[in-house]
Amino acid sequence: MALTVNDVQLNGDTRYELLDYNSAPVGRGGLRLTVRLAHRGLSGEVRFEAEVYPGQPFLRYRSYYRNDSTVTVWVTQADMLAWKFAAGSQSFRGMFVGQWNWAGTRGNFEPHEVELSELDSPVETFTGAYADHCAWGALLDDRGDGLVTGWEFDGRARASAEHDRAAGVVRFSAAVMHLNHPVEPGGEFAVPGAFLGAYSGDWDEAGFRTQRFVEAALAAPMPEPERFPYVIFDSWGYDVFINEDLMRRAAERAAAVGAEVFTIDLGWSERIGDWRPNPERFPNGLKPIADYVHSLGMKFGLHLAPLEVDADSEVFRAHPDWEALNPRRQRSYFGAKPLCASHEPAKRWIIQETIRVIRDYGVDWVLQDGDNMVKSCESDRHTHAPGDSNYSNAQAWREILEAVQAATPGVVWENCENGGNMQTFQMVQQYVTSIVNDNQEVLATRRGVWGATFPFPPRYTDRYMQERPHNTYYTRSHMFGGPLILMDRITEWSEPMMEFVKREVELYKSLRLMIRDGKVYHLTPPPDGAFNDAIQSCSPSGERSVIFVYHQQAGPVRERVRPRGLLPQAQYRVRYQESAEQYLARGDELMKEGIRVEFPEPVCAEIIYVELVE
């Protein structure tokens, strides 16, 4: 822990008085150690909590400071990752992953590898909502042993890793940015949680160990584990030009191809912030449409941007002082004004209005959108302290979700924060999935999935397929990962296209649990259109694998794909989705020699199945 309270620094060199400690079970089979400490320079108490979970080589932890004085104290520095390790004679490499940024022009989940031991200064990342990188990092020494870490904070943080060769140590840090938080007498400040884990292997192993820990200890429960991630239809292919008749016809077609969720995107309301159905487009409201969607066997999803309000909206005209004031803000959400979630009156309205929308309109699935879920606000008239909106708004958004989700049990949330721009381990605790690529062509989509499947479980990589589904290259570029979301104008599809998509949806459903629960192997570099790219999901036991291979015109028409994770001496059957060919081979032969693939079309995708022969 590293924390500064009233200019007093609390860190690894601080001497404390031990007050108490105990251990107790926590949810998901975990065990928590709680340690209470006192410091002579402050009238307060430090509480440290650490948790372990069965079968997970991870330590999850968090810290608190309670103010026992009679005056307000100020926390101005908090580090979620204040660790230092003896480095010995080893050399170290590091890896971190970007997140979606500025419509993909600045970031699309690019992996970054660094030779940490060759640098004279720390490697830094900028994480959280409206930042540049995922809240995750991995370290690997030259023996193949490593550490992975992540932090549970949606706000912005500066993280770093450094191999200090002179001191013989490796240092980590992940400091909350722009922190100026008051703690009233009797109040408590929470340093956001983080985790640290160990692994042996490579970056794929680092990702897999992180993902298994996340699913075991952190992730929001899946709504229906036997059939999640869902197939979803989303109306954004029609832009905002939607109406009741069109949505009913689209729902019929979505159900016909096998969709399990039908989502009405932006355009249903009177305006952003006036979350009432547009009377011209939806004269009967949304509830009859929700009922119709339910009658077709689908869940009803609805787009909502809870922190955005149009300047002409009723709420903003009544409360213009609720705006998150940021003179340096360069973008807006479709011209809307941002609300400051940590301003208490605004926060109460957001909670009440979101609950009302969900209940009144029969919502099962919330597509939560917005330009930035952790608003920057420089107002000195709001209930948050000046200079503290990063921490305060991150905490406020977490509390809003907790309140709404507690009041609407069974309703699940999809994170669509600016196309994949809040990729943190607080996010995974409150959403069942997250977008990693917003409305882009298929190559950019696969690049997003390629990078995001290092830090996050595959179910947290949903993509929007807005292309017309002409062939397997388009459909299967959207299959590997989380929910398969159809976003084209489905009412314009021909009957042959409907039948084709129906078959592809059935294929996705047959594979989704395998992809969700398997270990991801990145068999080729990130796709760039110059070669045939491949990605694999392998069962942890090594008994079964599925490999997606994507062929574009620049790639050769014949390819060899080398799978990984197979049992070397075991016999496997290799078969294809598009070819009737099958053959048997040992695991070590397949991993060394590869699996041959021929592509019959200039642009297409093949799926290879590798299954243990009993």
N, C-alpha and C positions, 0 to 999 in steps of 0.2 A: 504494500500500500504506500502511496505517496499522496499527501494531502496537506494543503496549507490553510490554516484557520487563524484569522487575525494576525497574519504574517508569521505565525509559528508553523514551522515545517515538521510534518510527521512523515517519517520514511523508514527505510530499513536500518538506519543508524540510530534511530530514536530509542531511548530507554523508557520502558513502561513499567508500571506496577500491574501485576496480574491480579485481577479481581475475581475471576471465575471462569470456568469452562465446563462444557457438557456436550454430549452427543445425543442425537435423537433421529429416529427415522423420518424421512420426508417422502413425498410422492414419487411414483415410478420406481419404487424399490431402493431409493437412495438413502444415504446416511449423511447427516450434517453435523459437523463440529462447529460449535460456537465458542469464541474466546472473547472475554470482556477485559478491557485494558484501561488504565488511567494514565494520564500524563501530568506531571507536576506543573507545567507551564500553562495549563488550560483547565478551566472548571468545566469539565465534560468527560465523556466516556467514549472510547473507541470499541466498536464491536466488529469482529471479523468472523465471517461465516464461510466454511469450505464444505463442499459436497463431493461425494464419490457415488458411482452407480455400478451395479453388477456388470461385469464383462467389459467395462469401458475404461481404458487406460488414460483417464482424464481427471483433472481437478477443476471443479467449478467453484468460483468464489466471489465474494463481494464484501464491502466494508461500509460502516456507518459511523457518523460522528453525532453524538447527542449533546446538546448544549444544556448544561446544568447550572449555568450562571443566571443572573437576573437581568442581563442585557443581551441585545442581539449581537451575534458574531457573524463574520463573513468568511465564506469559503471561496477562495480565489484560484485554487489549483487542485486538480484531482487527476491522478494517473491510474487508469484501469489495468495497466500491464507493467507495473514496476517490478521487473524481475531482472536478476543478474545471476549468471551461471559461470562456473569455472570452465574455461575453454580447453585447457590442456594444450596438446600439440596439434589439435585437429584444425582442418580448414573447413569453412562453412559456405554453403550456398543458400540463397533465400529465394522465395517465390511469393508473389502477391498477384492479385487479379483486379483489373479495372472494373468499373460498373458502367451502365448506360449513362451517357452524358450528352446533353445538347443534341438530341435527336440522332445520336450515334456519330456525330461528326467529331466529337472529342473522345468518345470512349464506347466500346462495345465488348466489354468483358475480356479485354486482351490480357493474356498471362504475361507476367514480367519476371524473368529470372535474373538474379544478380550474383556475382561472385563476392560474397560479403567480406571474405578475408583479404581480398585484393584492394579494398577501398580504404581510404583514410578518413572517411566521415560516415555518419549513419545513413542508411537508406530510409527515406521518409515516404509515407503514404498519407492521403487525405481522405478520410472515410466519413460515412453517414449520408443523410439526406442532402441532396444538392451538392454532393462532393464527387470525388473522382474514382474512388476505389472501394472494393468490398471490405468489410470489417473482419479481415482474415489474413493470416500469413503463415508460412511454413518455413522451417529451417532444416537443413540436411547436412550432416558432416561427411567426411570422405570415407567413413566406414559404412555408410548407408543407414545410420541412425538419425532420427530427427525429432523435432518438436513442431506442433501446430498450435495455433492460438486464434481466438476470436473474441469479440467484445459485444456486449448486449446493450448497445446504445444507438438510438436512431439519430441523435444529433451529430454534429460534426466533431471530429477528433483528428489530431495529428499523431500518427503512429510512427515508430521507428525501430530499426534493428541495427546493431553495431557489433562488430568484432573488434574489441579493443585489445590488440595484440600486446601492447606494452603492459597492460594490467592483467592480461591473461584471462579476460572475461568476455562473455557475450551479454549484451544488455538489450532489453526490450522496453518499450514505452508505448502508451496510447493515452494521451492526455486530452481531456475535455477542453474544447476551445472556448474562449470568450466567457469564462466562468466568473460570476460575481453574485454568489447566491447568499441571501441572508438566512440565518437560522435563528428563529425566535427562541426565547427562554423555554426550555422544555421540548423544543423541536429537534428534529433529526435530519441530517443530510445523508443521502445515500449515494455512495460511489457506484456507478453502474457496474453490473457484474461482468465477468469475463471467464474464460476457461483456457486451460493449458493441457495438452495431451502429448503422448509419446507414440512413435511408430518406427518401423524399420522398413526400408524399401525405397520407393521413389515418390514422385509427386502424385501419381495416381493413388498410391497407398495413403499418402497424407490426406487426400481428398476423401477417400473411402472411410478412413477412421473418423474424420470430422463428421461425415454424413451419418454414420451409424450412431455416433454420440448425440448428434442433434436430434435424430429420430427417437433415441432412447430417453433423452433427458429434457429437451427443450421444445420441440416442434409442437405446434397446435395439432390436436388430434384430427385425423382424417375423418370426414363425414361418413363415408362408407368404405372401410378398408378393403372390402372384397371387390370393389369396382371403382376405386379412385386411383388415378386422376380421371376426371370426367371428359366426355366429349361435349363441347359447348358450341352453341351458335351465338354470335354477337352481331348486333345490328349496325355496327359502325361502317360497314361497307356501303350503306345508304347515306352516310354522313348524318347530318341532323334532319334530313328530309324524310321523316318517318311519320306514320299515322296509324290509327287503329286498324283499318282494313289491311294495310300492308303488313303490319306485325302479325295479324292473325294468319294471313297467307304464308308468311315466312315461318311461323311456328309450325304449321301443318307440314311444310317441306322439311324443316329441321327434324321434326319427329320421324318423318319417313326415312331419313338417312341414318337415324340412330342417335341423334343428339340427346343428351341427358339433362342439360341445362339450356334454357333459352334466356338470353340477356338482352334487355333493351338498353342501348348505350345513350350517350348524350343526345339531347334533342327532345326528350319526352316532357320536360318541365316548361313552365311559363318562361323562366329564365334561370340562369345559374344563381342559386341562393333562394329563389322562390320555388321550393321543391314541391310544387303542385302540378298536376298534369295540365299540359297546354290544352285549353278547352276547344280550340279549333282542330287540333290534331287528334285529341283523345276526348271527345265529348262525353263519353261514358266513364271516364277515369281509367285508372290502371287496374283496379281490382278485377273487373270482368276479364281482362286479358290474362291476368295471373291465374284466375280460375280456369280459363280455357287452356293455358299452358299446362296446368296441373292435370286437366282432364286428358291431355295427350301423353301423360306419363313423364313429363319433364319438370324440373325445378324452375322456378322463376327468378331470374337475376335482374338486377337493376344497377345502372351506373349512378354513382353519387360522388360529388366532390365536396365533402363537408366543410372544408376550410376556405372555399372560394365563394364570392358573392358578386353579382353584377352591381354596378353603380346605381342602376335603376331598380334594384330589388327592394322589396319592402323592408327587409331587415337592415340593409345598408342605409336606406333613407332615414330610418328611425335611429340608427346607431352608427353613424360614420366614424365615431371615435373608437369603434372596435377594430378598425383596420390595423394590420401589422405594418407599421411605418418603417420603410426601408428606402431611403433616397437613392441607394445604389442598385436597386432591383432593376435588372435588365429585361426580364421577361414577365409575362403574366399568363394566366390560364384563360385563353380565349377572351382576353381583355378584362377579366374579372378582377376584383379587389381581393387581397388576402386577408383572412381573419386571423387575429392573434389568439391562439388557443389557450395560452396561459393567462389571458385576461379573464378573470372569473365570470363576469356576465356573459361574455362571448362563449366561454367554455360551457356554461349551463345551457345556453341556447342550442349549441351544436349537439349536445347530448340529447336534449329533449326532442329536437327536430329530427335527428337521425332515427331515434326510437319510433317516433310517429310515422315517418315514411315507411319503415320496415313493417310496422304493424298494420297500417292502413292499406298498404298496397300488396300485402301477401308475399313479401320478399323472402326468398330462401338463400339467395346468393348476392352478396354486395360486391360489385365491381368498384372499388374505391380508387378514385383518381385525384389528381391535383398536381400543381406545379412543384410544390415543395411542402412536405408534411411537417417540417420543422422550420417554421417561419423565422426570419430575422426581423426583429422589431426594436426600434430605437425610441419608442415612446417612453416618456417619463411620467405618464399619467395612467398607465396600466397597472394592474395588480402585481405584475412581475417586477423585479428590481431592474433598474437601468443596467444595460450591459450584460444581462443574464438570459436573454431570450433563447439562446441555443440550448442551454440546459433546461430552462423552464418550459419551453415549448415541446422539447422531446418528452419530458415527464408528463406534460399535459396531454399530448396525443396518446401516450400509453394509457393514461387514466380515462380518457374519452372512450377508447376502444374497450377497456375493461368494463366501464359502466354500461355501454351500449350492448356489449356481448352478454353481460350478466342479465340484462333486461329482455334480451331476445334469444333465448337458448335455442340451439339448433341451426341458427343462421350463421353461415360461414362467409369469410371475407377473402377476396383476392386483392393483392397489393399491385396496383398499377401506378405507383408514384412516379410520374414523369418517365414512364417507359422502362423502369428498372433502375431507379436512382436512389433507392433506400435499401441497400442490400446488407443487412445487419443481422445479428443474432438476437436482437429484440424483435425484429420483424418476424422471424420464423415462429415466435411464440404466440402471435396474434392473428396470423394469416395461414390459410391452408395451402396457398401457392402464391407465386409472385411472377410478374412479367419480367422477361429478360431481353425483350426486343420488341419495339413498338412499331408495328405496321411497316415493316421493311421487307425488301425482296429476300428470296430464300437463302442466298449466300450469306447475307448479313445475319439472317436468323440462325443459321447453323454456327456461325462464328460466336454468336452470343451464347448458345447452348454449350459449345465447346469449352469456353472459358468458365461459365457459371457452374459447370458440373465438377469443378475442383472444390470450391468452398461449400456448396449447398447441395442437399439431396436433390435428385432429379425431379421430384414433384414440384420443386420451387423454380422450375424453368418453363413457364408457359409462354406460348408464342401465338400471335394472331395471323392466321392465314387469309390475307386479303386477296391474294392472287386467285384467278379463276382456276379451278382444279383440273387442268387439261391432262396431266399425266402423273406418273408416280414420283417424278422428280419434285413436283410441287407438294403433293400430299405427304410424302415420306420425309421431306425436309422439315416437317412440323410434327412428326410422330415421336421423336426421341426426346423424352423429358416429361414435363408436367402435362396439364390438360391440353387436348387437341382442340383448338378454338377456330371454328370456321367463321370467316368474316366477309365473305363475298356476297353479292346480291343473289341469294339463293332462289328467289322467285324468277330469275332469268335463266336458270339452268335448264338445259334440255333434258329429256328423259334419259338418254344414254349417260349423260353426265351424272344425273341423280343416281343411277344404278352403279356407276363407277365409284362415286363417293361412298355409297352405302357399303360396297365391298371393302373399300379402304378403311372405313370406320370400324367394320367388323374385324379387320386385321389389327388395327390399333388396339381394340379392346382385348384381343387375344394376347397382346404383347405388353400391355401397360404395367401389369404387376411385375413382370420380369424386369422391365426397364427401371421401374420405381425402386425395387428392392435389390437390384444387382450392383456389382462393382463396375464402375465406369472405367474403361480403358480408352485413352485417346490414341488411336492406332496411327494416326498421321498428324502432321502439323495442323495448325488452324486452317480451315478452308480459305482459299483466296481465289478460286476459280481457275488456277493454272494446273491443277492435278485432281485426280479422283481422291476424295477424302473419305475416311471411314472412322466409325466410332462403335464401340462394343459395350454391351452389358453382359456380365458374367455372374452367374450365381456364386455366392461366397464359397460354396463347396467345390466349385469348378466343374460341376456335372453338366451344366447347360449354359449356352451362350447364344446371344443374338447379335448380329453385326449388320449395321446399316452402311452401305457403300453408295456413294453419290458420284454419278458420272456426268460431267459437263463436256462440251465439245473440245475443250483444250486438253482433256485427259485422254490417255490411250484407251482403245476399245477393249483391250485385254489387261487384266490386272492380277496381281497376287497380293492378298491381304493376309497379314500375319497376326493371328489372334494371340491373346495372352491369357494367363490365369488358368490354363487347362492342366489336368493331371498328366504328367509326362508319360507314364506307362499305361494309361487307360486307353481303351479303344473308343473312338467316337464315330458317329454317323454325321456326315456333312450333307446338307440338302439346301435347296434354294427356293425362294418364293416364286421366281419367274421361270425357272428351268426345272425340268423333270429329272435332271441328273442327281444321283446320289452316290456316295462312296464312303468307305470306311478307312480310317487312318488313326494312328496313335497320336496322343496329345503332343509329344515332343516333336514328331514329324510335322504336324500342322503348325506349331509355333516356329519351327525353323524354316521349313520350306514354303509355308503360306498356303492359302486357299485360292485357287484360280477362279476368276470371275470374268465373264464375257458380257458385254453390254450390247443389246440388240438395237438400241435407239441412240441417236446423237445426244439426247438429254434424257436421263432416266435414273432410277434408283433400284438397287437390288438389296434383298435381305437374305442373309446367310444364317442358317441354324446349325449349331454344333451341339450334339446331344450324346451323352454317354450311352454306350451300348451295354446293357446288363449282361 
